[in-house]
Each structure stands twice: as C-alpha cells, then as structure tokens.
Amino acid sequence: MYYMGIDLHKKYFVSTIMDKEGKVSKRSRVSTDRESIKHYFSLLKNIKPVKAVIEATFNWAYFYDEISSFVDEAILAHPLKTRAIAEARIKTDSIDSNTLAHLLRSDLIPRAHTPSFETRDLRNFLRFRMALVKVRTSLKNRVHAVLDRNYIQEPTFKELTDKFGKTGMKIIRALNLKGNDTSILNGYLDLIEEITKKINDLEKRIKSFVKEDEITLLLKTIPGIGDIIAFLIRYETDDIDRFSSAKKFVLM
C-alpha cells in the first residue's frame, strides 16, 4: 500500500507519496485543473494501491470528486483535529503533504464526513436561499434607514407589523421624500421585490423535494418544524447512522 498526502491550494496541489515504511516514492506540485490532475494520476500506474488524504479546505469537493476514481480510497481529513495530532506527534507547525502522508500511513487521520454529490448539491441549494434571505434583510434595513432619516409619521404604516407586506409596500411606494431619497427608496424596493420572487421560487422547489423525501416528511411531524427547516436538518445532518450516539449528534 502507498500513502498519498495532498496539500491542496486553489491553483495547485503538492502531493507526497510514501510506502508503508515512510520512504518517499514521489513528491510533485501539480495544477488543480482537470487535465493536469488526470495526467498526474496517469503517471502513477506503477504505484498501486494508493490511499490519498486531503484536508477539508474551501475547495475540497471539486478535488475530492476528481481524484476519487484514480485512487483506491480518498479520505477527507478534519483540519483542526489533524493539526492537533500532527503538532503532538510530528512536531510541526504546518500541515503539508509530507505530514499528511505520515499520518495516513500511521492511521492517525481524523476523518471528516464526506457527503455525496447529491447531498452537497441540495445543501448548496438551501444555502443559496439563505444567502438571498440575508441580502433581502440587508436591503430592508437600508429601507428603514431611509425612512428613519425622513421621519415618516404615517399612522397606518407605523402600526403595521409587516412593513414589507402588500399594504406596507403600497404606502412606501407612495412616499415623496426629499432630494434623491425617493429614487433611492424605490431602487431598494425594486431589489427586494425581485429577490422575494426568487426566494418564493426556491421555496416552491424545496416543497416539491420535501414531498418526495420520506425522512423530511417524518421530521415535519415534529411540532414547529416546517418544510424549510425539515429539509435543512435532513441534508445538513445527512446520514444519521454516522453518529454513534445522540450526544455526538447534538455536538455536530
């Protein structure tokens, strides 16, 4: 068995391959584009079987998917736990490919969960919705800032619990403010309405996913859990069997 430690960066990765005794067979620096990855692993036909490990960095998913078909096992390492073990056992301040390879052959790699592409894809879909909600909230705060600096005293508007509902939007649209503030206000409102349409479309798609997912439907039986939260719990948790106890699940 050969062990490959991969120090992954945005534009390149450094790979160290060693045997079970710790002797380095090959060390390379390779571009992270698909063709370069394919070419690099095509040169390793005589180095088999191979286990490879990378840390769970921001761009791990693409790279993990690319190399999985070229190695016998691809392992995702938990960065913080890996660093703690490396500093205790190997006395180094950085986690490079050589250190990762040593930890792998010594069976000291703390593994991070590697969800399937389908799970990651649905997580990204949910996170897209969350990002849009944050943008919309930011825009609403800017609208409030414009209204506050113009001290709007409309009694009906002040009593509304949802300032951005149909009635509230109608009142805000009818305001005639000083200087450029009317134009600024309507610009923010245009963006809010457009983002709201996108969020509504996303939520419709999420609800269609929920109808076809048995686990999500089961989660919805919990009081206070609706479609979005159930879907979020389902795919952020992924496979519940990966937790050995309820305590470890809570500490996820």
Residue, then its C-alpha position, 0 to 999 in steps of 0.5 A: m500500500y502507498y500513502m498519498g498526502i495532498d496539500l491542496h491550494k486553489k491553483y495547485f496541489v503538492s502531493t507526497i507519496m510514501d510506502k508503508e515504511g515512510k520512504v518517499s516514492k514521489r513528491s510533485r506540485v501539480s495544477t488543480d485543473r482537470e487535465s493536469i490532475k488526470h495526467y498526474f494520476s496517469l503517471l502513477k500506474n506503477i504505484k498501486p494501491v494508493k490511499a490519498v488524504i486531503e484536508a477539508t479546505f474551501n475547495w475540497a469537493y471539486f478535488y475530492d470528486e476528481i481524484s476519487s476514481f484514480v485512487d483506491e480510497a480518498i479520505l477527507a481529513h478534519p483540519l483542526k483535529t489533524r493539526a492537533i495530532a500532527e503538532a503532538r506527534i510530528k512536531t510541526d507547525s504546518i500541515d503539508s503533504n509530507t505530514l499528511a502522508h505520515l499520518l495516513r500511513s500511521d492511521l492517525i487521520p481524523r476523518a471528516h464526513t464526506p457527503s455525496f454529490e447529491t447531498r452537497d448539491l441540495r445543501n448548496f441549494l438551501r444555502f443559496r436561499m439563505a444567502l438571498v434571505k440575508v441580502r433581502t434583510s440587508l436591503k430592508n434595513r437600508v429601507h428603514a434607514v431611509l425612512d428613519r432619516n425622513y421621519i415618516q409619521e404615517p399612522t397606518f404604516k407605523e402600526l403595521t407589523d409587516k412593513f414589507g407586506k402588500t399594504g406596507m409596500k403600497i404606502i412606501r411606494a407612495l412616499n415623496l421624500k426629499g432630494n434623491d431619497t425617493s429614487i433611492l427608496n424605490g431602487y431598494l424596493d425594486l431589489i427586494e421585490e425581485i429577490t422575494k420572487k426568487i426566494n418564493d421560487l426556491e421555496k416552491r422547489i424545496k416543497s416539491f423535494v420535501k414531498e418526495d423525501e420520506i425522512t423530511l416528511l417524518l421530521k415535519t411531524i415534529p411540532g414547529i418544524g416546517d418544510i424549510i427547516a425539515f429539509l435543512i436538518r435532513y441534508e445538513t445532518d445527512d446520514i444519521d447512522r454516522f453518529s454513534s450516539a445522540k450526544k455526538f449528534v447534538l455536538m455536530 
